[in-house]
Amino acid sequence: MNQEKMYLINKLFNNETIRTVWDKDSEKYYISVVDIVGVVSESKDKQAYWRKLKQRLKEEGNETVTNCHALKLKAQDGKYRMTDVVDIEGMFRIIESIPSKNAEPIKQWLAKLGSERIDETFDPSIAIQRSIDLYRTKGYNENWIQKRIRGIQDRKTLTDIWMNGGITEEFEYAILTNEIYKEWSGMTAQEYKEYKGLRKEPLRDNMTDVEVALADLGEIATREIAKKKSPKGLKENVDVARRGGKIAGNARKDLENEIGESVVTSNNALKYEYMNEKEIETK
């Protein structure tokens, strides 16, 4: 399983957080086994309960345990650790082995989880609303969410214009994005992520509302200039990207002169903490 092509979604069941990963390649959800086991068993030590259950299922030759994958998921202490996950079908089989009154409600919850993606293919607005609800669950305020959703739409319009100008390769989009970022923030997108202490998490999801507004302004300005100048090829588009980014950079300078401090911050939205690979291996 390639975790680079997955993203974590924290789902809630009866106010309990269920760590859930969406695999874009297989179009499947993978669920943290220990989280579900904790809800179903109501054990005070869900880790110990899962270890014993896993051993018993292995001895019984249960194929679900054999097919368990391990992914790095964020734990309650904010650190990432290897965690057993299975798909929804496998989770149903594990639940069947746990005697509990909670089994049926969690089964219904899992069935609904699996149907969400099917529903979204018929009504894409469901996916948009799900994203909004997820941002709310993570603690983002309404003003930030509005800017973020609008920024996604603006970004798509910009990439369409770039495509019309002959930009077709992923590395070219990255180059143009970096030119915009460097002009207003002084950093490439990757440098900005490192500055905030991020790894795989989206940069804009960890920006303040001011940072999001400046990022959006840089891209909107680039878009409007490109509409008028119709640049062709990478070289001409780089020039336009720098000009668009500079407009956002000037706005940043004006604001910082007024408030007397930098609006570019190393803080990330969710106060991430990390363990390095060696620390994880010793746990």
N, C-alpha and C positions, 0 to 999 in steps of 0.2 A: 504494500500500500504506500502510495506517495503522499506524504502528509503535506507537501508543498501545494498539492491540488485540492486541499480540504480546508474548510474553515469551521471554527467552533461557534456553536450557537447554544447559549445557556437557556434551556427551556424550564418552565416552572410547572410543578405538579403539586397541588395542595401546599403552595408556598415553599416547597422543597426544590432546590436547584438540581436539574438533571443535565449534566454536561453531554452535549449532543454534537456530533460532527457530520457535516454534509460533504460527501465525496462527489465532486463534479464529474469525475470519469465514470463511475459506476452508477451515478444518480441514486445513491442510497444514503440513508442516515445510519450512522454508527453511534451507539449509545454507551455511555460509561456503565459497565456492569455493576460496579460497586455502588453507584448512585441509586440505580433501580433496586438492587438487593436491599439497600438500606431502607428504602421506602416500603417495600413489600414486607420485609421481615420485621421492621421496627426494632432492629437490634441496636443496642447502645454502641457496639463496635462492629460497624458494617464491614470494615476491612477484614477482621478476623472471621466474621460470618462467611464472607465470600471465599476466603482461603480454605476453610473447612468444606464448604459446598463444592468448590472447584475440585478439591482432592477426591471427594466422594464421586462426583460426576466422571472424573478421569478413570477411577477404578471401575465404574460401570460401563466404560467405553463410550461415553456420550460424545458424539461428533461435534456438538456445539462448542464444547470446551476446546477441542482440538483445533477448531476454526477460529478461536479467539485471536484477535490482533491486539497489539499494544501500541498506544499512541501517547505522545506527550500532551497531557492536559493540565490546565491550570488548577491547582489545588486551593483549598480554602485559605491557606497562608499566602497565596499569591504566587507561589513557585510552581514550576512545571515539572511533572513527574510522569514516568511511564505508567499508563493506566490501561487495564483490559477493556476492550470495546467489542461489541458484536452488532450485527445488523438487527433490524426489527424482528425478522423471523427467528433468529437465534435467541433474541431476548425473550420471546414468547416461550421458547422451550425451557429456558432457565427458570422463568417464573413458575412454570408448571411443576417444578421440583421443590417449590417453597410453599409449605402449607400456611396460608394467610388469608384473612378476610379482605386484604388490600389487593389481592391478585386481580380480581375482575375490574375494579376501577383503573388500575394501571394498564391493563390490557386495552381497555377502551381508549385510554389516553394515547397509547402507542399506535393503535389503529388510526386514530385521528391524525397523529403525526405523519404517518405514511401517506395519508390521503391529501395532505396539504399541497404537496408538489403537483399532484394530478390536477387539483382544483385550480392551481395557479396557471396551468397551461391554457385553461379555458377563460380565466378571468385574471389577467396580469395585475389588476388593481389590488388583488389579494396580497400579492408579493410586496407591493409598495406599502400597504397597510401593515404587513407583518414586519417590514423593516422599521417602520415608525414605532410600532409597539416594542420591538426589540431595543431600539435606542432608548425608549422611555424606561424599560426594565433596567437598562444599564445605568440609568441616572442622568441622562442628557436632558437639558431643559428644552422647552418647546421652541424657543427662539433659535437655539443651536440646530435643532432637528430641521426646522424650516430652511435654514441656510444650507445645511448639508444636502437635503433632497434637491433643492434648487441647483446647487452646485453640480450634482450628478447630471442633471439635465443640460446645464450649460456646457459641461465637459464633453458630452456626447455631440452637441452642436459643433464645438470646436474641432473635435476629431473628424467629423464629417467634412468640414471645410479643409482640413489638412489633407484628407484623402483626395478631395477634388483638386488639390494643388500638387498631387503626385506623391504624397507620402503614403507608403504602403507597408513598410517594415516596422516591426515592433521597436527595434532599436532606434529608428528615426523618431517615433513618437516619444520615446524616452529622452532623446537628445533635446527635442523641442520643449518638453516639459521641464527639463533641467535648466534650460536657458531662461525660462520664465521665472523659475524658483530662484536662480542665482541673482537675478536682477532685483528681486524684492526682498529676499531673505538673506542673501549672501551665501547660500548653500545649495547644493544639488538636493534632489529629493532624498537620495540615500544618506547623504551627510546630515540632512535634517532629521531623518529617522534615528540615526545614531546619536545625534544631539539629544533627542528625547528618550533615548534608551530603549528604542523599539527594535523588534526583530521582524516578525512576519505580520504584525498588526498594521492595518491601514494608517497611513500618516494623518490623513484628514480627520479620522475618527479620534485622533489624539491631539487635535488642535483646539485652541480656544475659539470663541466665536469671532474674535478680531482676526486671528490668524486665518480662519476659514474665509472670512470676508476679503482679506488681502489676496489669498490664493485664487479666490473666485474672480476678483477684480483683474488680476494679472491675465487670467485666461479669457475673460470677457473682453478686455481691451485688445488682446491679441486677435480674438475672433473678429472684432469690429474693424481693426486695421486690415486684416486679411481680406475681409469682404470688399474693402475699397481698393486695395492694392493688387489683389489676386496673385500672390506670389506663387512661383512654380519651382518645384524641386526643393531639396533640403537647404541649400545655401540661402535662397531668398526667404524661406520660411523661418530660418534661424534668425535672420535680421528682424523680421516682424515679431518673433517671439521675444526677442530682447527688448524691443520697443514697448510691447505690451507689458512685459514684466517691469520695465522701468517706471511705467505709470503707477503701478501698484507700489513700487519702491518709493516713489515720491510721496504717495499718500501715507505710507508708513512713516517716513521722515517727518512729515507735517504733524502727524498724530503724536509721535514721540517727543517732538519739540514742545508740544502743548502740555503733555502730561509728565514729561521729565523722566521717562523710563522706557526701556525696550518692551515692545509688544511681542517680540519673538521669544518664547520661553522654552526651557528644557523640560518643563512639566508635561506629563502625559495625562490623559483624561482619567485613567483608572488606576494610577499609582502602581504600575507594574513593578514587580520584583522578579529577578531571575536567579536561577542557579546555573552554573556552568556545567558542561557535560560531565566532568569528573565528579562534581558534587552529586549529580543525579545518580551516577553509577554506584556511589558509595552508600546511597540510601537503601 
